[in-house]
Amino acid sequence: MNLSKNYFNNLIKQNEEKQRSHAFSSNWDNLKSNRDQIKLKKDDPNYGIPINKLTLKRGLDAHNHISNEILELIQVIRENGEIDEDGLAYIKFGRLFEIYNTISNKVVGLLLRARKNGLVDFKGEMLFQRRDDLVVIKVLKENNINSN
């Protein structure tokens, strides 16, 4: 009986330590000196990497899923768009929205992510159905993306 009591007391102590170093915990020890000890510098190799391995795996899985959706979107642009004088595929947003919305309702978000990664380009900050139907979306890196 005494062994299990010590075991659980040890678990409680470990949890309390963990909670004191967790910024979103109500038990966080927010003394400046403690904050400086746990705060990572941007050049630290662990900066921005989750401590929990399952969280890291979920993040990597989500990244891979979105990347595959972007590649699929670019393939749809290639197959349904036109080719300009530079050999790059392009399509008008209205047409792409009609085609791709049956595949996924995230077409605008995927386009924004693809533009952020330098894969496509279009005018404006955000695209809206009907208002931006004539906006041209152009694939920028035709040769660097694998075709199926």
Phi and psi in radians as a Rosetta constraint file:
Dihedral C 1 N 2 CA 2 C 2 CIRCULARHARMONIC -1.182 0.35
Dihedral N 2 CA 2 C 2 N 3 CIRCULARHARMONIC -0.620 0.35
Dihedral C 2 N 3 CA 3 C 3 CIRCULARHARMONIC -1.086 0.35
Dihedral N 3 CA 3 C 3 N 4 CIRCULARHARMONIC -0.774 0.35
Dihedral C 3 N 4 CA 4 C 4 CIRCULARHARMONIC -1.190 0.35
Dihedral N 4 CA 4 C 4 N 5 CIRCULARHARMONIC -0.574 0.35
Dihedral C 4 N 5 CA 5 C 5 CIRCULARHARMONIC -1.132 0.35
Dihedral N 5 CA 5 C 5 N 6 CIRCULARHARMONIC -0.758 0.35
Dihedral C 5 N 6 CA 6 C 6 CIRCULARHARMONIC -1.129 0.35
Dihedral N 6 CA 6 C 6 N 7 CIRCULARHARMONIC -0.690 0.35
Dihedral C 6 N 7 CA 7 C 7 CIRCULARHARMONIC -1.047 0.35
Dihedral N 7 CA 7 C 7 N 8 CIRCULARHARMONIC -0.841 0.35
Dihedral C 7 N 8 CA 8 C 8 CIRCULARHARMONIC -1.234 0.35
Dihedral N 8 CA 8 C 8 N 9 CIRCULARHARMONIC -0.603 0.35
Dihedral C 8 N 9 CA 9 C 9 CIRCULARHARMONIC -1.101 0.35
Dihedral N 9 CA 9 C 9 N 10 CIRCULARHARMONIC -0.677 0.35
Dihedral C 9 N 10 CA 10 C 10 CIRCULARHARMONIC -1.124 0.35
Dihedral N 10 CA 10 C 10 N 11 CIRCULARHARMONIC -0.735 0.35
Dihedral C 10 N 11 CA 11 C 11 CIRCULARHARMONIC -1.078 0.35
Dihedral N 11 CA 11 C 11 N 12 CIRCULARHARMONIC -0.700 0.35
Dihedral C 11 N 12 CA 12 C 12 CIRCULARHARMONIC -1.100 0.35
Dihedral N 12 CA 12 C 12 N 13 CIRCULARHARMONIC -0.776 0.35
Dihedral C 12 N 13 CA 13 C 13 CIRCULARHARMONIC -1.094 0.35
Dihedral N 13 CA 13 C 13 N 14 CIRCULARHARMONIC -0.751 0.35
Dihedral C 13 N 14 CA 14 C 14 CIRCULARHARMONIC -1.070 0.35
Dihedral N 14 CA 14 C 14 N 15 CIRCULARHARMONIC -0.737 0.35
Dihedral C 14 N 15 CA 15 C 15 CIRCULARHARMONIC -1.160 0.35
Dihedral N 15 CA 15 C 15 N 16 CIRCULARHARMONIC -0.701 0.35
Dihedral C 15 N 16 CA 16 C 16 CIRCULARHARMONIC -1.097 0.35
Dihedral N 16 CA 16 C 16 N 17 CIRCULARHARMONIC -0.725 0.35
Dihedral C 16 N 17 CA 17 C 17 CIRCULARHARMONIC -1.080 0.35
Dihedral N 17 CA 17 C 17 N 18 CIRCULARHARMONIC -0.778 0.35
Dihedral C 17 N 18 CA 18 C 18 CIRCULARHARMONIC -1.091 0.35
Dihedral N 18 CA 18 C 18 N 19 CIRCULARHARMONIC -0.730 0.35
Dihedral C 18 N 19 CA 19 C 19 CIRCULARHARMONIC -1.178 0.35
Dihedral N 19 CA 19 C 19 N 20 CIRCULARHARMONIC -0.589 0.35
Dihedral C 19 N 20 CA 20 C 20 CIRCULARHARMONIC -1.170 0.35
Dihedral N 20 CA 20 C 20 N 21 CIRCULARHARMONIC -0.463 0.35
Dihedral C 20 N 21 CA 21 C 21 CIRCULARHARMONIC -1.688 0.35
Dihedral N 21 CA 21 C 21 N 22 CIRCULARHARMONIC 0.001 0.35
Dihedral C 21 N 22 CA 22 C 22 CIRCULARHARMONIC -1.700 0.35
Dihedral N 22 CA 22 C 22 N 23 CIRCULARHARMONIC 2.034 0.35
Dihedral C 22 N 23 CA 23 C 23 CIRCULARHARMONIC -1.082 0.35
Dihedral N 23 CA 23 C 23 N 24 CIRCULARHARMONIC -0.431 0.35
Dihedral C 23 N 24 CA 24 C 24 CIRCULARHARMONIC -1.701 0.35
Dihedral N 24 CA 24 C 24 N 25 CIRCULARHARMONIC 0.105 0.35
Dihedral C 24 N 25 CA 25 C 25 CIRCULARHARMONIC -1.492 0.35
Dihedral N 25 CA 25 C 25 N 26 CIRCULARHARMONIC 2.588 0.35
Dihedral C 25 N 26 CA 26 C 26 CIRCULARHARMONIC -1.243 0.35
Dihedral N 26 CA 26 C 26 N 27 CIRCULARHARMONIC -0.270 0.35
Dihedral C 26 N 27 CA 27 C 27 CIRCULARHARMONIC -1.703 0.35
Dihedral N 27 CA 27 C 27 N 28 CIRCULARHARMONIC 0.198 0.35
Dihedral C 27 N 28 CA 28 C 28 CIRCULARHARMONIC -1.078 0.35
Dihedral N 28 CA 28 C 28 N 29 CIRCULARHARMONIC 2.255 0.35
Dihedral C 28 N 29 CA 29 C 29 CIRCULARHARMONIC -1.486 0.35
Dihedral N 29 CA 29 C 29 N 30 CIRCULARHARMONIC 1.691 0.35
Dihedral C 29 N 30 CA 30 C 30 CIRCULARHARMONIC -1.639 0.35
Dihedral N 30 CA 30 C 30 N 31 CIRCULARHARMONIC 0.525 0.35
Dihedral C 30 N 31 CA 31 C 31 CIRCULARHARMONIC -1.158 0.35
Dihedral N 31 CA 31 C 31 N 32 CIRCULARHARMONIC 2.473 0.35
Dihedral C 31 N 32 CA 32 C 32 CIRCULARHARMONIC -0.966 0.35
Dihedral N 32 CA 32 C 32 N 33 CIRCULARHARMONIC -0.727 0.35
Dihedral C 32 N 33 CA 33 C 33 CIRCULARHARMONIC -1.101 0.35
Dihedral N 33 CA 33 C 33 N 34 CIRCULARHARMONIC -0.668 0.35
Dihedral C 33 N 34 CA 34 C 34 CIRCULARHARMONIC -1.231 0.35
Dihedral N 34 CA 34 C 34 N 35 CIRCULARHARMONIC -0.681 0.35
Dihedral C 34 N 35 CA 35 C 35 CIRCULARHARMONIC -1.074 0.35
Dihedral N 35 CA 35 C 35 N 36 CIRCULARHARMONIC -0.699 0.35
Dihedral C 35 N 36 CA 36 C 36 CIRCULARHARMONIC -1.157 0.35
Dihedral N 36 CA 36 C 36 N 37 CIRCULARHARMONIC -0.529 0.35
Dihedral C 36 N 37 CA 37 C 37 CIRCULARHARMONIC -1.223 0.35
Dihedral N 37 CA 37 C 37 N 38 CIRCULARHARMONIC -0.643 0.35
Dihedral C 37 N 38 CA 38 C 38 CIRCULARHARMONIC -1.661 0.35
Dihedral N 38 CA 38 C 38 N 39 CIRCULARHARMONIC -0.207 0.35
Dihedral C 38 N 39 CA 39 C 39 CIRCULARHARMONIC -1.365 0.35
Dihedral N 39 CA 39 C 39 N 40 CIRCULARHARMONIC 2.204 0.35
Dihedral C 39 N 40 CA 40 C 40 CIRCULARHARMONIC -1.532 0.35
Dihedral N 40 CA 40 C 40 N 41 CIRCULARHARMONIC 2.552 0.35
Dihedral C 40 N 41 CA 41 C 41 CIRCULARHARMONIC -1.424 0.35
Dihedral N 41 CA 41 C 41 N 42 CIRCULARHARMONIC 2.701 0.35
Dihedral C 41 N 42 CA 42 C 42 CIRCULARHARMONIC -1.121 0.35
Dihedral N 42 CA 42 C 42 N 43 CIRCULARHARMONIC -0.406 0.35
Dihedral C 42 N 43 CA 43 C 43 CIRCULARHARMONIC -1.539 0.35
Dihedral N 43 CA 43 C 43 N 44 CIRCULARHARMONIC -0.034 0.35
Dihedral C 43 N 44 CA 44 C 44 CIRCULARHARMONIC -1.204 0.35
Dihedral N 44 CA 44 C 44 N 45 CIRCULARHARMONIC 2.344 0.35
Dihedral C 44 N 45 CA 45 C 45 CIRCULARHARMONIC -1.107 0.35
Dihedral N 45 CA 45 C 45 N 46 CIRCULARHARMONIC -0.351 0.35
Dihedral C 45 N 46 CA 46 C 46 CIRCULARHARMONIC -1.622 0.35
Dihedral N 46 CA 46 C 46 N 47 CIRCULARHARMONIC 0.023 0.35
Dihedral C 46 N 47 CA 47 C 47 CIRCULARHARMONIC -1.121 0.35
Dihedral N 47 CA 47 C 47 N 48 CIRCULARHARMONIC 2.214 0.35
Dihedral C 47 N 48 CA 48 C 48 CIRCULARHARMONIC 1.415 0.35
Dihedral N 48 CA 48 C 48 N 49 CIRCULARHARMONIC 0.085 0.35
Dihedral C 48 N 49 CA 49 C 49 CIRCULARHARMONIC -1.818 0.35
Dihedral N 49 CA 49 C 49 N 50 CIRCULARHARMONIC 2.191 0.35
Dihedral C 49 N 50 CA 50 C 50 CIRCULARHARMONIC -1.071 0.35
Dihedral N 50 CA 50 C 50 N 51 CIRCULARHARMONIC 2.544 0.35
Dihedral C 50 N 51 CA 51 C 51 CIRCULARHARMONIC -1.252 0.35
Dihedral N 51 CA 51 C 51 N 52 CIRCULARHARMONIC -0.682 0.35
Dihedral C 51 N 52 CA 52 C 52 CIRCULARHARMONIC -1.322 0.35
Dihedral N 52 CA 52 C 52 N 53 CIRCULARHARMONIC 2.167 0.35
Dihedral C 52 N 53 CA 53 C 53 CIRCULARHARMONIC -1.157 0.35
Dihedral N 53 CA 53 C 53 N 54 CIRCULARHARMONIC -0.575 0.35
Dihedral C 53 N 54 CA 54 C 54 CIRCULARHARMONIC -1.185 0.35
Dihedral N 54 CA 54 C 54 N 55 CIRCULARHARMONIC -0.664 0.35
Dihedral C 54 N 55 CA 55 C 55 CIRCULARHARMONIC -1.118 0.35
Dihedral N 55 CA 55 C 55 N 56 CIRCULARHARMONIC -0.742 0.35
Dihedral C 55 N 56 CA 56 C 56 CIRCULARHARMONIC -1.063 0.35
Dihedral N 56 CA 56 C 56 N 57 CIRCULARHARMONIC -0.782 0.35
Dihedral C 56 N 57 CA 57 C 57 CIRCULARHARMONIC -1.112 0.35
Dihedral N 57 CA 57 C 57 N 58 CIRCULARHARMONIC -0.764 0.35
Dihedral C 57 N 58 CA 58 C 58 CIRCULARHARMONIC -1.078 0.35
Dihedral N 58 CA 58 C 58 N 59 CIRCULARHARMONIC -0.703 0.35
Dihedral C 58 N 59 CA 59 C 59 CIRCULARHARMONIC -1.115 0.35
Dihedral N 59 CA 59 C 59 N 60 CIRCULARHARMONIC -0.761 0.35
Dihedral C 59 N 60 CA 60 C 60 CIRCULARHARMONIC -1.155 0.35
Dihedral N 60 CA 60 C 60 N 61 CIRCULARHARMONIC -0.703 0.35
Dihedral C 60 N 61 CA 61 C 61 CIRCULARHARMONIC -1.091 0.35
Dihedral N 61 CA 61 C 61 N 62 CIRCULARHARMONIC -0.736 0.35
Dihedral C 61 N 62 CA 62 C 62 CIRCULARHARMONIC -1.132 0.35
Dihedral N 62 CA 62 C 62 N 63 CIRCULARHARMONIC -0.732 0.35
Dihedral C 62 N 63 CA 63 C 63 CIRCULARHARMONIC -1.047 0.35
Dihedral N 63 CA 63 C 63 N 64 CIRCULARHARMONIC -0.798 0.35
Dihedral C 63 N 64 CA 64 C 64 CIRCULARHARMONIC -1.119 0.35
Dihedral N 64 CA 64 C 64 N 65 CIRCULARHARMONIC -0.683 0.35
Dihedral C 64 N 65 CA 65 C 65 CIRCULARHARMONIC -1.112 0.35
Dihedral N 65 CA 65 C 65 N 66 CIRCULARHARMONIC -0.813 0.35
Dihedral C 65 N 66 CA 66 C 66 CIRCULARHARMONIC -1.133 0.35
Dihedral N 66 CA 66 C 66 N 67 CIRCULARHARMONIC -0.713 0.35
Dihedral C 66 N 67 CA 67 C 67 CIRCULARHARMONIC -1.053 0.35
Dihedral N 67 CA 67 C 67 N 68 CIRCULARHARMONIC -0.723 0.35
Dihedral C 67 N 68 CA 68 C 68 CIRCULARHARMONIC -1.149 0.35
Dihedral N 68 CA 68 C 68 N 69 CIRCULARHARMONIC -0.657 0.35
Dihedral C 68 N 69 CA 69 C 69 CIRCULARHARMONIC -1.142 0.35
Dihedral N 69 CA 69 C 69 N 70 CIRCULARHARMONIC -0.664 0.35
Dihedral C 69 N 70 CA 70 C 70 CIRCULARHARMONIC -1.125 0.35
Dihedral N 70 CA 70 C 70 N 71 CIRCULARHARMONIC -0.759 0.35
Dihedral C 70 N 71 CA 71 C 71 CIRCULARHARMONIC -1.094 0.35
Dihedral N 71 CA 71 C 71 N 72 CIRCULARHARMONIC -0.656 0.35
Dihedral C 71 N 72 CA 72 C 72 CIRCULARHARMONIC -1.143 0.35
Dihedral N 72 CA 72 C 72 N 73 CIRCULARHARMONIC -0.716 0.35
Dihedral C 72 N 73 CA 73 C 73 CIRCULARHARMONIC -1.068 0.35
Dihedral N 73 CA 73 C 73 N 74 CIRCULARHARMONIC -0.768 0.35
Dihedral C 73 N 74 CA 74 C 74 CIRCULARHARMONIC -1.123 0.35
Dihedral N 74 CA 74 C 74 N 75 CIRCULARHARMONIC -0.634 0.35
Dihedral C 74 N 75 CA 75 C 75 CIRCULARHARMONIC -1.131 0.35
Dihedral N 75 CA 75 C 75 N 76 CIRCULARHARMONIC -0.687 0.35
Dihedral C 75 N 76 CA 76 C 76 CIRCULARHARMONIC -1.111 0.35
Dihedral N 76 CA 76 C 76 N 77 CIRCULARHARMONIC -0.696 0.35
Dihedral C 76 N 77 CA 77 C 77 CIRCULARHARMONIC -1.094 0.35
Dihedral N 77 CA 77 C 77 N 78 CIRCULARHARMONIC -0.772 0.35
Dihedral C 77 N 78 CA 78 C 78 CIRCULARHARMONIC -1.049 0.35
Dihedral N 78 CA 78 C 78 N 79 CIRCULARHARMONIC -0.816 0.35
Dihedral C 78 N 79 CA 79 C 79 CIRCULARHARMONIC -1.269 0.35
Dihedral N 79 CA 79 C 79 N 80 CIRCULARHARMONIC -0.512 0.35
Dihedral C 79 N 80 CA 80 C 80 CIRCULARHARMONIC -1.965 0.35
Dihedral N 80 CA 80 C 80 N 81 CIRCULARHARMONIC -0.126 0.35
Dihedral C 80 N 81 CA 81 C 81 CIRCULARHARMONIC -1.666 0.35
Dihedral N 81 CA 81 C 81 N 82 CIRCULARHARMONIC -2.865 0.35
Dihedral C 81 N 82 CA 82 C 82 CIRCULARHARMONIC -2.068 0.35
Dihedral N 82 CA 82 C 82 N 83 CIRCULARHARMONIC 2.958 0.35
Dihedral C 82 N 83 CA 83 C 83 CIRCULARHARMONIC -1.967 0.35
Dihedral N 83 CA 83 C 83 N 84 CIRCULARHARMONIC 2.305 0.35
Dihedral C 83 N 84 CA 84 C 84 CIRCULARHARMONIC -1.521 0.35
Dihedral N 84 CA 84 C 84 N 85 CIRCULARHARMONIC -3.082 0.35
Dihedral C 84 N 85 CA 85 C 85 CIRCULARHARMONIC -1.140 0.35
Dihedral N 85 CA 85 C 85 N 86 CIRCULARHARMONIC -0.350 0.35
Dihedral C 85 N 86 CA 86 C 86 CIRCULARHARMONIC -1.563 0.35
Dihedral N 86 CA 86 C 86 N 87 CIRCULARHARMONIC 0.006 0.35
Dihedral C 86 N 87 CA 87 C 87 CIRCULARHARMONIC 1.444 0.35
Dihedral N 87 CA 87 C 87 N 88 CIRCULARHARMONIC 0.270 0.35
Dihedral C 87 N 88 CA 88 C 88 CIRCULARHARMONIC -1.757 0.35
Dihedral N 88 CA 88 C 88 N 89 CIRCULARHARMONIC 2.438 0.35
Dihedral C 88 N 89 CA 89 C 89 CIRCULARHARMONIC -1.349 0.35
Dihedral N 89 CA 89 C 89 N 90 CIRCULARHARMONIC 2.563 0.35
Dihedral C 89 N 90 CA 90 C 90 CIRCULARHARMONIC -2.608 0.35
Dihedral N 90 CA 90 C 90 N 91 CIRCULARHARMONIC 2.770 0.35
Dihedral C 90 N 91 CA 91 C 91 CIRCULARHARMONIC -2.699 0.35
Dihedral N 91 CA 91 C 91 N 92 CIRCULARHARMONIC 2.668 0.35
Dihedral C 91 N 92 CA 92 C 92 CIRCULARHARMONIC -1.432 0.35
Dihedral N 92 CA 92 C 92 N 93 CIRCULARHARMONIC 2.535 0.35
Dihedral C 92 N 93 CA 93 C 93 CIRCULARHARMONIC -1.005 0.35
Dihedral N 93 CA 93 C 93 N 94 CIRCULARHARMONIC -0.736 0.35
Dihedral C 93 N 94 CA 94 C 94 CIRCULARHARMONIC -1.005 0.35
Dihedral N 94 CA 94 C 94 N 95 CIRCULARHARMONIC -0.781 0.35
Dihedral C 94 N 95 CA 95 C 95 CIRCULARHARMONIC -1.149 0.35
Dihedral N 95 CA 95 C 95 N 96 CIRCULARHARMONIC -0.791 0.35
Dihedral C 95 N 96 CA 96 C 96 CIRCULARHARMONIC -1.073 0.35
Dihedral N 96 CA 96 C 96 N 97 CIRCULARHARMONIC -0.725 0.35
Dihedral C 96 N 97 CA 97 C 97 CIRCULARHARMONIC -1.081 0.35
Dihedral N 97 CA 97 C 97 N 98 CIRCULARHARMONIC -0.763 0.35
Dihedral C 97 N 98 CA 98 C 98 CIRCULARHARMONIC -1.043 0.35
Dihedral N 98 CA 98 C 98 N 99 CIRCULARHARMONIC -0.791 0.35
Dihedral C 98 N 99 CA 99 C 99 CIRCULARHARMONIC -1.255 0.35
Dihedral N 99 CA 99 C 99 N 100 CIRCULARHARMONIC -0.908 0.35
Dihedral C 99 N 100 CA 100 C 100 CIRCULARHARMONIC -1.392 0.35
Dihedral N 100 CA 100 C 100 N 101 CIRCULARHARMONIC -0.408 0.35
Dihedral C 100 N 101 CA 101 C 101 CIRCULARHARMONIC -1.115 0.35
Dihedral N 101 CA 101 C 101 N 102 CIRCULARHARMONIC -0.422 0.35
Dihedral C 101 N 102 CA 102 C 102 CIRCULARHARMONIC -1.307 0.35
Dihedral N 102 CA 102 C 102 N 103 CIRCULARHARMONIC -0.392 0.35
Dihedral C 102 N 103 CA 103 C 103 CIRCULARHARMONIC -1.480 0.35
Dihedral N 103 CA 103 C 103 N 104 CIRCULARHARMONIC -0.830 0.35
Dihedral C 103 N 104 CA 104 C 104 CIRCULARHARMONIC -2.689 0.35
Dihedral N 104 CA 104 C 104 N 105 CIRCULARHARMONIC 2.507 0.35
Dihedral C 104 N 105 CA 105 C 105 CIRCULARHARMONIC -1.542 0.35
Dihedral N 105 CA 105 C 105 N 106 CIRCULARHARMONIC 0.171 0.35
Dihedral C 105 N 106 CA 106 C 106 CIRCULARHARMONIC -1.807 0.35
Dihedral N 106 CA 106 C 106 N 107 CIRCULARHARMONIC 0.428 0.35
Dihedral C 106 N 107 CA 107 C 107 CIRCULARHARMONIC -1.028 0.35
Dihedral N 107 CA 107 C 107 N 108 CIRCULARHARMONIC -0.726 0.35
Dihedral C 107 N 108 CA 108 C 108 CIRCULARHARMONIC -1.187 0.35
Dihedral N 108 CA 108 C 108 N 109 CIRCULARHARMONIC -0.764 0.35
Dihedral C 108 N 109 CA 109 C 109 CIRCULARHARMONIC -1.087 0.35
Dihedral N 109 CA 109 C 109 N 110 CIRCULARHARMONIC -0.697 0.35
Dihedral C 109 N 110 CA 110 C 110 CIRCULARHARMONIC -1.155 0.35
Dihedral N 110 CA 110 C 110 N 111 CIRCULARHARMONIC -0.685 0.35
Dihedral C 110 N 111 CA 111 C 111 CIRCULARHARMONIC -1.112 0.35
Dihedral N 111 CA 111 C 111 N 112 CIRCULARHARMONIC -0.724 0.35
Dihedral C 111 N 112 CA 112 C 112 CIRCULARHARMONIC -1.105 0.35
Dihedral N 112 CA 112 C 112 N 113 CIRCULARHARMONIC -0.743 0.35
Dihedral C 112 N 113 CA 113 C 113 CIRCULARHARMONIC -1.151 0.35
Dihedral N 113 CA 113 C 113 N 114 CIRCULARHARMONIC -0.717 0.35
Dihedral C 113 N 114 CA 114 C 114 CIRCULARHARMONIC -1.124 0.35
Dihedral N 114 CA 114 C 114 N 115 CIRCULARHARMONIC -0.672 0.35
Dihedral C 114 N 115 CA 115 C 115 CIRCULARHARMONIC -1.178 0.35
Dihedral N 115 CA 115 C 115 N 116 CIRCULARHARMONIC -0.707 0.35
Dihedral C 115 N 116 CA 116 C 116 CIRCULARHARMONIC -1.033 0.35
Dihedral N 116 CA 116 C 116 N 117 CIRCULARHARMONIC -0.587 0.35
Dihedral C 116 N 117 CA 117 C 117 CIRCULARHARMONIC -1.576 0.35
Dihedral N 117 CA 117 C 117 N 118 CIRCULARHARMONIC 0.115 0.35
Dihedral C 117 N 118 CA 118 C 118 CIRCULARHARMONIC 1.289 0.35
Dihedral N 118 CA 118 C 118 N 119 CIRCULARHARMONIC 0.418 0.35
Dihedral C 118 N 119 CA 119 C 119 CIRCULARHARMONIC -1.644 0.35
Dihedral N 119 CA 119 C 119 N 120 CIRCULARHARMONIC -0.538 0.35
Dihedral C 119 N 120 CA 120 C 120 CIRCULARHARMONIC -2.368 0.35
Dihedral N 120 CA 120 C 120 N 121 CIRCULARHARMONIC 2.902 0.35
Dihedral C 120 N 121 CA 121 C 121 CIRCULARHARMONIC -2.492 0.35
Dihedral N 121 CA 121 C 121 N 122 CIRCULARHARMONIC 2.563 0.35
Dihedral C 121 N 122 CA 122 C 122 CIRCULARHARMONIC -2.796 0.35
Dihedral N 122 CA 122 C 122 N 123 CIRCULARHARMONIC 2.802 0.35
Dihedral C 122 N 123 CA 123 C 123 CIRCULARHARMONIC -1.445 0.35
Dihedral N 123 CA 123 C 123 N 124 CIRCULARHARMONIC 2.575 0.35
Dihedral C 123 N 124 CA 124 C 124 CIRCULARHARMONIC 1.675 0.35
Dihedral N 124 CA 124 C 124 N 125 CIRCULARHARMONIC 2.877 0.35
Dihedral C 124 N 125 CA 125 C 125 CIRCULARHARMONIC -1.499 0.35
Dihedral N 125 CA 125 C 125 N 126 CIRCULARHARMONIC -0.697 0.35
Dihedral C 125 N 126 CA 126 C 126 CIRCULARHARMONIC -2.398 0.35
Dihedral N 126 CA 126 C 126 N 127 CIRCULARHARMONIC 2.580 0.35
Dihedral C 126 N 127 CA 127 C 127 CIRCULARHARMONIC -1.892 0.35
Dihedral N 127 CA 127 C 127 N 128 CIRCULARHARMONIC 2.356 0.35
Dihedral C 127 N 128 CA 128 C 128 CIRCULARHARMONIC -2.149 0.35
Dihedral N 128 CA 128 C 128 N 129 CIRCULARHARMONIC 2.444 0.35
Dihedral C 128 N 129 CA 129 C 129 CIRCULARHARMONIC -1.051 0.35
Dihedral N 129 CA 129 C 129 N 130 CIRCULARHARMONIC 2.516 0.35
Dihedral C 129 N 130 CA 130 C 130 CIRCULARHARMONIC 1.292 0.35
Dihedral N 130 CA 130 C 130 N 131 CIRCULARHARMONIC -0.981 0.35
Dihedral C 130 N 131 CA 131 C 131 CIRCULARHARMONIC -1.075 0.35
Dihedral N 131 CA 131 C 131 N 132 CIRCULARHARMONIC -0.710 0.35
Dihedral C 131 N 132 CA 132 C 132 CIRCULARHARMONIC -1.929 0.35
Dihedral N 132 CA 132 C 132 N 133 CIRCULARHARMONIC 0.431 0.35
Dihedral C 132 N 133 CA 133 C 133 CIRCULARHARMONIC -1.038 0.35
Dihedral N 133 CA 133 C 133 N 134 CIRCULARHARMONIC -0.472 0.35
Dihedral C 133 N 134 CA 134 C 134 CIRCULARHARMONIC -1.650 0.35
Dihedral N 134 CA 134 C 134 N 135 CIRCULARHARMONIC -0.008 0.35
Dihedral C 134 N 135 CA 135 C 135 CIRCULARHARMONIC -1.192 0.35
Dihedral N 135 CA 135 C 135 N 136 CIRCULARHARMONIC 2.298 0.35
Dihedral C 135 N 136 CA 136 C 136 CIRCULARHARMONIC -1.532 0.35
Dihedral N 136 CA 136 C 136 N 137 CIRCULARHARMONIC 2.279 0.35
Dihedral C 136 N 137 CA 137 C 137 CIRCULARHARMONIC -1.887 0.35
Dihedral N 137 CA 137 C 137 N 138 CIRCULARHARMONIC 2.143 0.35
Dihedral C 137 N 138 CA 138 C 138 CIRCULARHARMONIC -2.054 0.35
Dihedral N 138 CA 138 C 138 N 139 CIRCULARHARMONIC 2.305 0.35
Dihedral C 138 N 139 CA 139 C 139 CIRCULARHARMONIC -1.341 0.35
Dihedral N 139 CA 139 C 139 N 140 CIRCULARHARMONIC 2.224 0.35
Dihedral C 139 N 140 CA 140 C 140 CIRCULARHARMONIC -1.636 0.35
Dihedral N 140 CA 140 C 140 N 141 CIRCULARHARMONIC -0.536 0.35
Dihedral C 140 N 141 CA 141 C 141 CIRCULARHARMONIC -2.087 0.35
Dihedral N 141 CA 141 C 141 N 142 CIRCULARHARMONIC 1.062 0.35
Dihedral C 141 N 142 CA 142 C 142 CIRCULARHARMONIC -0.987 0.35
Dihedral N 142 CA 142 C 142 N 143 CIRCULARHARMONIC -0.746 0.35
Dihedral C 142 N 143 CA 143 C 143 CIRCULARHARMONIC -1.377 0.35
Dihedral N 143 CA 143 C 143 N 144 CIRCULARHARMONIC -0.312 0.35
Dihedral C 143 N 144 CA 144 C 144 CIRCULARHARMONIC -1.611 0.35
Dihedral N 144 CA 144 C 144 N 145 CIRCULARHARMONIC -0.018 0.35
Dihedral C 144 N 145 CA 145 C 145 CIRCULARHARMONIC -1.933 0.35
Dihedral N 145 CA 145 C 145 N 146 CIRCULARHARMONIC 2.223 0.35
Dihedral C 145 N 146 CA 146 C 146 CIRCULARHARMONIC -1.178 0.35
Dihedral N 146 CA 146 C 146 N 147 CIRCULARHARMONIC 2.345 0.35
Dihedral C 146 N 147 CA 147 C 147 CIRCULARHARMONIC -1.720 0.35
Dihedral N 147 CA 147 C 147 N 148 CIRCULARHARMONIC 2.652 0.35
